[in-house]
Amino acid sequence: MHKGCNTKPLTRYAVILINKQNRMEHNKRPYQPIENYGIIGNMKTVALVSRNGSIDFMSFPRFDSPTIFAAMLDENKGGYFSIEPQLEDYTTRQLYIPGTAVLLTRFFSEDGIAEVTDYMPITDAAKGSVCAIVRRIKTVRGNISFRINCVPRFDYAKADHEIEAKSNNELIFTSINDGNAKLRLIADFDLTIDQQSGCADITISESNSAVIVLESIKSGDEEQLRDISHYIENTYGDTINQWRKWLNKAAYKGRYSEVIYRSAITLKLLTSAEFGSVVAAPTFGLPETIGGNRNWDYRFTWIRDAAFTMYAFLRLGMNDEATKFLEWIYELCKDNNLQLLYGIDGARTLSEKELDHLDGYKSSKPVRIGNEAAEQTQLDIYGELIDTIYIYNKSYKPITFEFWSVIQKQVEHVIERWQEPDHGIWEIRNMKREFLHTRLMCWVAMDRAIKIAEHRSFPYPESEWKAVRDEIYNDIYHNFWNDDLQAWVQYKGANNVDASALLMPLTHFISPMEPRWLSTMKVIDRDLRLDVLIYRYRNHLEKIDGLDGEEGTFNMCSFWFIEALAKSGEVDRAVENFEKMMGYANHLGLFSEELGKRGEHLGNFPQAFTHLALISAAVELDKQLSRIHGFNL
């Protein structure tokens, strides 16, 4: 059994006005390493749950909404939702229920074992269902007391709010100057208000449990709110079953299934059920260097990242996600040229701002929201998108002629602009150049569009398109080659290589056995590799991107390197590298964007690009091992 807190219960309908200047020390939430988190979600948004049971980051109720918890970005005033067993000298572990995004956090001590189960019920987002976090608290052994603090801070911790106690186990949080956003905290035990938070102190005896739920409220929905019993009785099993039903769609059954499925679930968590778009990562402001200024907002849909994500889904036989994404793309492009990135609802204006009131993760400032890269020219996105459409059309479902007409418009845009310099895949902010990766993807756009047309007998200007494709090929082959370096270089006239060149054989531009490619691989190996870790380029030697500060190795580039090794016949080395690279994942198999000098995770977390590159590398390894050994394990 459990019992309520010892403090005096609130009178019914009590209202407390919160002043954001009145901060108390108990609201402080010391920074955790970025890798100390797992994620839960419902394809509307996600929450990051630390190894000590605290939700320290969440945009709510959508990926691109203002945060209600952001202790990861300001330990004093960011806001959090903690459940802490009152145990001495305890250790913690986290794991996912297999095949799901249901997260368990366990606490171990001589006095007992406690467990917190966190999940977000999967609901039909398109119908505007409630967005909720369910937290089930259990004592496995002993008789354990828990301290619970729900400390929301609306509008990136800028807005004041009111708390209303509807009953002893129901609190309503209402933002005053954030569009009257509302949250509802309900539990099967008594709640009280202390300072700026909803709280409880409860004791749970051995083998018993309690449940607390935080949910969004829309105006007019108050009369339709569900009782706590709904979450206790209906949502846990239903959420597990829905995740496993989705995962059973996967056609992939080979080696590395466990790590591939975890990455697939992570990518699904970053996919909007309402729109079909995919966020690059669910966070903003997490630094590429601790104390540095490379702190970006990734809660948007980059065409490049999303197209690669759909390619990963298609390789696993998960076709519904690709269908919905392409429907989203069709609506965006039927009347307009393609833009680099969009809001998850297709918004085209994503103004970049700095949140000066937040200290930043371990004093890494500025903390930015929005992303001015939306204004950049990055011509490679046409190649990544049309390549995914090509795979979709070839391996799953024929595209319509109307969709083909939209593709034709994008191809014409490539024909007009492929020779222009741009900002490139790494979004170089200081100047435009003729980047190898951009030129490569312009070739991919032409090549795949031609293949779609010929496979489907669609009308197209054959001689013109093929002439442009061949011209781009010759430009890359001859004009990006550096005789002194004996490699294809980052941009025209450069003296350095770039890890994005690893996509040359992966996109079938060049044979992985081509002498020039093998020579380029050797230079990448020599100049960009630290064991299994790969830099995207050597910015710390030459300030290529014009930004201050160092950056770590890029996890996606490490997986590109592994896949390129496998294609080049170095399968044993690729397998070893893959296994060693997985050792850099966090305790749940999740990856951020980069790794720092101590192997610590840096950048926004978890990152879609890393996980889709992991899937691609693992599938290629499985293919090569099956070719060598003649069977699947």
Secondary structure, DSSP 8 states (H G I E B T S, - for coil): -EE--SS----TT-EEE--TT---GGG------GGGEEEEE-SS-EEEEETTSEEEEEE-SSTTS-EEE-TTT-TTTS-EEEEEE--SS-EEEEEE-TTSS-EEEEEEETTEEEEEEEE-----GGGT---EEEEEEEEEESEEEEEEEEE--HHHHT--EEEEEEETTEEEEEESSSTT-EEEEEESS--EEETTEEEEEEEEETT-EEEEEEEEE-TT-GGG---HHHIIIIIHHHHHHHHHHHHTT----STTHHHHHHHHHHHHHTB-TTT--B-S-S-B---SSTTSS---B--SEEHHHHHHHHHHHHHTT-HHHHHHHHHHHHHHHSSS---SEE-TT-------EE-TTS--GGG----EES-GGGGS--TTHHHHHHHHHHHHHHHT----HHHHHHHHHHHHHHHHHTTS-B-TTTT-SS--B-BHHHHHHHHHHHHHHHHHHHHHT----HHHHHHHHHHHHHHHHHHTEETTTTEE-SBTT-SS--GGGGHHHHTTSS-TT-HHHHHHHHHHHHHHEETTEE-SS-TTTS-SS--SS---EEHHHHHHHHHHHHHTT-HHHHHHHHHHHHTTS-TTS---SEE-TTS-EESSSS-HHHHHHHHHHHHHHHHHHHHHHSS--
